[in-house]
Amino acid sequence: MFRYMLVASAVLACAYAAASYNTDATAYVVKNSADIQPEGQYQYQYETSNGIAAQESGLGGHQASGGYSYYSPEGQLVQISYLADENGFQPQGELLPTPPPIPTAILKSLEYIRTHPQYQEPQQQYQQVQYQQVQQQQYRSPARVQNKRVYG
């Protein structure tokens, strides 16, 4: 009797799992088009049954622009557009993270640093001038010009 109950509960569990299995999870392509020119220009777009869509056009290896969209697990539509060129990949979208604004105190200090040259101690300035003079003398020395080594 216990065996029959065990088998019956296993069959019922399988039947319940099969009934609750979502067969709509498989997406298929609703729309698809592509155009590729011999000169390198291209354009494509596609759309699937579950709401995923993408399109792009550009000149192969130089520039591309397009976008894509999909539905998040929460059901919110996510749309991203982008441009890719000599300045890199530049996405734009409402849900993309953005950095917080720079505090005004930091902006003021950066502006102050930019407009005021850094102060050097007089001893540091003297040493820097001496180092530059030694470098210039070594560069102009006749031994260096004639590829002779000077030991001393």
C-alpha positions in Angstrom: 0.0 0.0 0.0 2.8 2.4 0.9 4.4 1.8 -2.5 1.2 2.7 -4.3 0.9 5.9 -2.3 4.5 6.8 -3.1 4.1 6.1 -6.8 0.8 8.1 -6.9 2.3 11.1 -5.1 5.3 11.0 -7.5 2.9 11.0 -10.5 0.8 13.8 -9.1 4.0 15.9 -8.5 5.1 15.3 -12.1 1.6 16.3 -13.4 1.6 19.5 -11.3 5.1 20.4 -12.4 4.1 19.9 -16.1 0.9 21.9 -15.7 2.8 24.8 -14.1 5.7 24.7 -16.6 5.7 27.9 -18.8 5.8 26.9 -22.4 5.8 30.5 -23.5 9.4 30.9 -22.3 10.8 30.1 -25.7 11.2 33.2 -27.8 11.2 33.3 -31.6 12.2 36.0 -34.1 9.3 38.2 -35.2 11.3 40.6 -37.4 14.8 40.3 -38.9 16.5 42.3 -41.6 20.1 43.0 -42.5 21.8 45.0 -45.3 25.5 44.9 -45.8 27.2 46.9 -48.5 30.5 46.1 -50.2 31.9 49.5 -49.1 31.5 48.6 -45.5 28.2 50.2 -44.6 25.8 48.0 -42.9 22.4 48.1 -41.2 20.5 45.4 -39.2 17.5 45.1 -36.9 15.6 42.3 -35.2 12.8 41.8 -32.8 11.8 38.7 -30.8 8.5 37.6 -29.4 9.5 38.2 -25.8 10.1 42.0 -26.4 13.8 42.0 -27.2 14.7 44.4 -30.0 17.9 45.8 -31.5 19.0 47.8 -34.4 22.4 49.2 -35.6 23.9 50.9 -38.6 27.3 52.1 -39.3 30.5 51.9 -41.3 32.5 48.8 -40.5 35.4 49.4 -38.2 34.9 53.2 -38.0 31.5 54.2 -36.6 28.3 52.6 -35.4 25.1 53.8 -33.9 22.0 52.0 -32.7 20.1 50.7 -29.7 18.5 47.9 -28.0 15.5 47.3 -25.7 14.2 44.5 -23.5 11.9 44.0 -20.5 13.5 43.6 -17.1 12.3 40.8 -14.8 10.2 43.4 -13.0 8.4 44.2 -16.3 10.0 47.6 -16.9 11.1 48.4 -20.5 14.8 49.1 -20.7 16.0 51.1 -23.7 19.6 51.9 -24.5 20.9 53.8 -27.4 24.6 54.2 -28.3 27.2 55.7 -30.5 30.6 54.1 -31.1 33.2 56.1 -32.9 36.8 57.5 -32.4 35.7 58.6 -28.9 34.7 55.1 -27.8 31.4 53.5 -26.9 28.9 56.1 -25.6 25.7 54.5 -24.3 22.7 56.6 -23.2 19.7 55.3 -21.3 17.4 56.1 -18.4 18.5 53.2 -16.3 22.3 53.5 -16.8 24.2 54.4 -13.6 25.5 58.0 -13.4 28.2 59.2 -11.0 27.2 61.6 -8.2 27.8 65.3 -8.8 31.2 66.6 -7.7 30.9 68.6 -4.4 31.3 72.4 -4.8 34.2 72.4 -2.3 36.2 70.0 -4.5 35.4 72.0 -7.6 36.6 75.2 -5.9 39.9 73.5 -4.7 40.6 72.1 -8.2 40.0 75.6 -9.7 42.4 77.1 -7.1 45.1 74.5 -7.9 44.7 75.2 -11.6 45.0 78.9 -11.3 47.9 79.0 -8.7 51.2 77.3 -9.5 52.6 75.1 -6.9 55.1 76.6 -4.5 58.6 75.2 -4.4 61.1 75.7 -1.7 64.1 77.9 -2.7 66.4 74.9 -2.0 64.4 72.7 -4.4 64.5 75.4 -7.1 68.3 75.7 -6.7 68.8 71.9 -6.9 66.6 71.7 -10.0 68.5 74.5 -11.8 71.8 72.8 -10.9 70.6 69.4 -12.2 69.5 71.0 -15.5 72.9 72.7 -15.9 74.7 69.4 -15.3 72.5 67.6 -17.8 73.2 70.3 -20.4 76.9 70.2 -19.8 77.0 66.4 -20.2 75.0 66.6 -23.4 77.4 69.2 -24.9 80.6 67.6 -23.7 83.1 66.7 -26.5 83.7 63.2 -25.1 80.0 62.4 -25.6 80.0 63.8 -29.1 83.0 61.7 -30.1 81.6 58.5 -28.4 84.6 58.4 -26.0 84.2 57.4 -22.4 85.5 59.6 -19.7 86.4 58.0 -16.5 87.1 59.9 -13.5 
